[in-house]
Amino acid sequence: MLNNKNNLLFKNRNYRYLWMGQAGSVMGDYFNQVAIMSTALHLSNSVLSISYLLMLRMLPSVIIGPFMGPLVDRFHKVKTMIIADLFRGIVTLSFIVAFLKEEIWILYVGSFFIGILSSFFNPARQSVQPLIVSRDRIAEANAWSTATYSVMTIVGSILGGVVSAIFSPLLCFILNGLSYFWSAWCIKAIQLPKKGKPDRLPYRQALIEGFKEATQNRVVRSILLIGISWGIAGGGYLILIPLLGKNVYQMNGIGIGLLYGVDGLGVLTGAYVVKACVRDRHQRAVVWYGASYIVQAVFFACLTQTSTFFFGVLLLYAMRICSGIIIPLDTYMVQTYTTESRQGRVFALHMATYGGVMQLSYIVSGVAYEKYGIPLVGVGIGVVSLLCGASWLTQYYQGKFTSPKLSIREVVKS
């Protein structure tokens, strides 16, 4: 992937710096995740502390994320990302105080503020990408981002565990803080193309326009509804992995770890498939997006019917390849079908609705697994994925999707 001189990372200086920042900060995030979880358990001796940390970090994007969208679209996106990264780095370093003073409330407050800052950073990052990458290479850029996230997740989790165990969680917090500063330095090198003044609509009007884009743009509306539908069921997948590793395959921590490794490898493979096979073929991207939900449904349902570890690994890998195709193409659809000046608002709303129902899904799926069992719930989740793909392809072949929006990204060259 890296030795091709036509590669996006070689040809596009702006995207290279964006990618370098992502690689560093994602690895740092997983150093932090390992360290903050172990620190919380050490200070509280309660599993609930982990639930609180995850909830506090996710809560801002769910509750206030949609209302930050107009601000993301109004201000300079590169500057927004830099400021968010700098403050995230500072807040992360405060976790050192929590560890030294043994004050768990600092972890809770810090996690909440990181969630707020991420609610600015994430929509800005996704909406800035079409401004620095030509439209025919957006799918490839999203595939690189997905692949990088998968690799850094695996590497960061492993190294974070080693560093935290051999040295100290303090070192993990320091490295995470430095990773945010590294990301800010990389993003500072990005040069956006010259264009007109940013959107200066009154906040209320900008917010209304964002909701109109989400409800009146058929493609965006379909993406949001699919996100909500899969979010309702998708939490069941995150709960399923530990259940399979411990209860079904009887392999405890080793089984769970191996399954998570296969999960990451599958997403990485799917991202590579997008990069190698989809590239600038828009029609193929649209069809593969819907078809991947359907194929994913089949493999997911089959995964929940087997009690054999070998077949489970094969089915999980195949299912997550489909996920690795869906993830970058989901972002691609929003980027290509949404007016550039409103993308921050749409991405913020997409993250909020998906994240919100995902939180609910954790509870509903857990109760369902206990009451109805893995095989039956697995089929139910598969049906949801099947309906997502079928509804998307039906609308596409009925000609209900308009042409992608034309904007400045059409003339920005790699």
Long-range contacts (C-beta under 8 A, 24 or more apart in sequence): 1-272, 1-275, 8-133, 8-137, 8-140, 8-141, 8-144, 8-414, 9-144, 11-414, 12-132, 12-133, 12-137, 12-414, 13-189, 14-132, 14-133, 14-190, 14-191, 14-192, 15-129, 15-132, 15-133, 15-141, 15-144, 15-414, 17-186, 17-187, 17-189, 17-190, 18-125, 18-128, 18-129, 18-132, 18-186, 18-187, 18-190, 19-144, 19-145, 19-148, 20-186, 21-85, 21-182, 21-183, 21-184, 21-185, 21-186, 21-187, 22-125, 22-145, 22-148, 22-149, 22-152, 22-183, 23-148, 23-152, 24-179, 24-182, 24-183, 24-186, 25-85, 25-179, 25-180, 25-182, 25-183, 26-148, 26-149, 26-152, 26-153, 26-156, 27-152, 27-155, 27-156, 27-159, 27-179, 28-156, 28-175, 28-176, 28-177, 28-178, 28-179, 28-180, 28-182, 29-156, 29-176, 29-179, 30-152, 30-153, 30-155, 30-156, 30-157, 30-160, 31-156, 31-159, 31-160, 31-163, 31-164, 31-172, 31-173, 31-175, 31-176, 31-179, 32-92, 32-95, 32-160, 32-172, 32-173, 32-176, 33-156, 33-157, 33-160, 34-157, 34-160, 34-161, 34-164, 34-172, 35-95, 35-160, 35-164, 35-169, 35-172, 35-173, 35-176, 36-95, 36-107, 36-111, 36-169, 36-173, 38-164, 38-169, 39-95, 39-98, 39-99, 39-107, 39-169, 40-104, 40-107, 43-98, 43-102, 43-103, 43-104, 43-107, 44-104, 49-104, 52-108, 53-107, 53-108, 53-111, 55-359, 56-108, 56-111, 56-112, 56-115, 57-111, 57-112, 57-114, 57-115, 57-118, 58-115, 58-355, 58-359, 59-112, 59-115, 60-112, 60-115, 60-116, 60-118, 60-119, 61-115, 61-118, 61-119, 61-122, 61-348, 61-351, 61-352, 61-355, 62-352, 62-355, 62-356, 62-359, 63-352, 64-116, 64-119, 65-119, 65-123, 65-348, 65-349, 65-351, 65-352, 65-355, 66-207, 66-210, 66-345, 66-348, 66-349, 66-352, 67-207, 68-119, 68-120, 68-123, 68-348, 69-123, 69-207, 69-210, 69-344, 69-345, 69-346, 69-347, 69-348, 69-349, 70-199, 70-201, 70-203, 70-206, 70-207, 70-210, 70-344, 70-345, 71-120, 71-203, 71-344, 72-120, 72-123, 72-124, 72-127, 72-344, 72-345, 72-347, 72-348, 73-127, 73-198, 73-199, 73-206, 73-210, 73-341, 73-342, 73-343, 73-344, 73-345, 74-198, 74-199, 74-200, 74-201, 74-206, 75-198, 76-192, 76-198, 77-124, 77-125, 77-127, 77-128, 77-131, 77-192, 77-344, 78-128, 78-187, 78-188, 78-190, 78-192, 80-120, 80-121, 80-124, 81-120, 81-121, 81-124, 81-125, 81-128, 81-184, 81-187, 82-184, 82-187, 82-188, 83-120, 84-117, 84-118, 84-120, 84-121, 84-124, 85-121, 85-180, 85-181, 85-183, 85-184, 85-187, 86-180, 86-181, 86-184, 87-113, 87-117, 88-114, 88-117, 88-118, 88-121, 88-180, 89-177, 89-178, 89-179, 89-180, 89-181, 89-184, 90-177, 91-117, 92-173, 92-176, 92-177, 92-180, 93-173, 93-174, 93-177, 95-173, 96-170, 96-173, 96-174, 99-169, 99-170, 99-173, 100-170, 119-348, 119-351, 122-347, 122-351, 123-343, 123-344, 123-345, 123-347, 123-348, 123-351, 124-344, 126-331, 126-334, 126-335, 126-343, 126-347, 127-335, 127-340, 127-343, 127-344, 127-347, 128-190, 128-192, 129-331, 129-335, 130-335, 130-336, 130-340, 130-343, 130-407, 130-409, 130-412, 131-192, 131-193, 131-340, 131-408, 131-409, 131-412, 132-190, 132-192, 132-193, 132-412, 133-409, 133-412, 133-414, 134-409, 134-410, 134-412, 134-413, 134-414, 135-280, 135-336, 135-404, 135-409, 135-410, 136-279, 136-280, 137-279, 137-280, 137-414, 138-332, 138-335, 138-336, 138-409, 139-274, 139-275, 139-278, 139-279, 139-280, 139-285, 139-328, 139-329, 139-332, 140-274, 140-275, 140-278, 140-279, 140-280, 142-274, 142-327, 142-328, 142-329, 142-331, 142-332, 142-335, 143-271, 143-272, 143-274, 143-275, 143-278, 143-328, 144-271, 144-275, 145-328, 145-331, 146-267, 146-268, 146-270, 146-271, 146-274, 146-324, 146-327, 146-328, 147-267, 147-268, 147-271, 147-272, 147-275, 147-324, 150-264, 150-265, 150-267, 150-268, 150-271, 150-324, 151-264, 151-268, 153-264, 154-261, 154-264, 157-260, 193-408, 193-412, 195-408, 198-341, 199-341, 199-342, 206-345, 207-345, 209-342, 209-345, 210-342, 210-345, 210-346, 210-348, 210-349, 211-345, 211-349, 213-338, 213-339, 213-342, 213-345, 213-346, 214-345, 214-346, 214-349, 217-337, 217-338, 218-395, 218-400, 218-401, 218-402, 219-333, 219-337, 219-401, 219-402, 220-334, 220-337, 220-338, 220-346, 222-391, 222-392, 222-395, 222-401, 223-330, 223-333, 223-334, 223-350, 224-349, 224-350, 224-353, 226-293, 226-388, 226-391, 226-392, 227-330, 227-350, 227-353, 227-354, 228-353, 228-354, 228-357, 229-384, 229-387, 229-388, 230-293, 230-354, 230-384, 230-385, 230-388, 231-353, 231-354, 231-355, 231-356, 231-357, 231-358, 231-361, 232-357, 232-360, 232-361, 232-364, 232-384, 233-361, 233-365, 233-380, 233-381, 233-384, 233-385, 234-358, 234-361, 234-381, 235-358, 235-359, 235-360, 235-361, 235-362, 235-364, 235-365, 236-361, 236-364, 236-365, 236-368, 236-369, 236-377, 236-378, 236-381, 237-300, 237-381, 238-362, 239-362, 239-365, 239-366, 239-369, 240-303, 240-304, 240-369, 240-374, 240-378, 243-369, 243-374, 244-303, 244-312, 244-374, 248-307, 248-312, 248-374, 249-307, 249-309, 249-312, 251-309, 255-309, 258-313, 259-312, 259-313, 259-316, 262-313, 262-316, 262-317, 262-320, 263-316, 263-320, 265-317, 265-320, 266-316, 266-317, 266-318, 266-319, 266-320, 266-321, 266-323, 266-324, 267-320, 267-321, 267-323, 267-324, 267-327, 268-324, 269-317, 269-320, 269-321, 269-324, 270-320, 270-321, 270-322, 270-323, 270-324, 270-325, 270-326, 270-327, 271-324, 271-325, 271-327, 271-328, 272-324, 273-321, 273-324, 273-325, 274-324, 274-325, 274-328, 274-329, 278-329, 282-336, 282-404, 285-329, 285-332, 285-333, 286-333, 286-396, 286-401, 287-393, 287-396, 288-325, 288-329, 289-325, 289-326, 289-329, 289-330, 289-333, 289-392, 290-388, 290-389, 290-390, 290-392, 290-393, 290-396, 291-389, 291-393, 292-322, 292-323, 292-325, 292-326, 292-329, 292-389, 293-322, 293-326, 293-385, 293-386, 293-388, 293-389, 293-392, 294-385, 294-386, 294-389, 294-390, 294-393, 295-322, 295-389, 296-322, 296-323, 296-326, 296-385, 296-389, 297-382, 297-383, 297-384, 297-385, 297-386, 297-389, 298-382, 298-386, 300-378, 300-381, 300-382, 300-385, 301-378, 301-379, 301-381, 301-382, 301-383, 303-378, 304-374, 304-375, 304-377, 304-378, 304-379, 304-381, 304-382, 305-375, 305-378, 335-409, 336-404, 336-405, 337-401, 337-402, 337-404, 337-405, 338-405, 339-405, 339-407, 340-405, 340-407, 340-408, 340-409
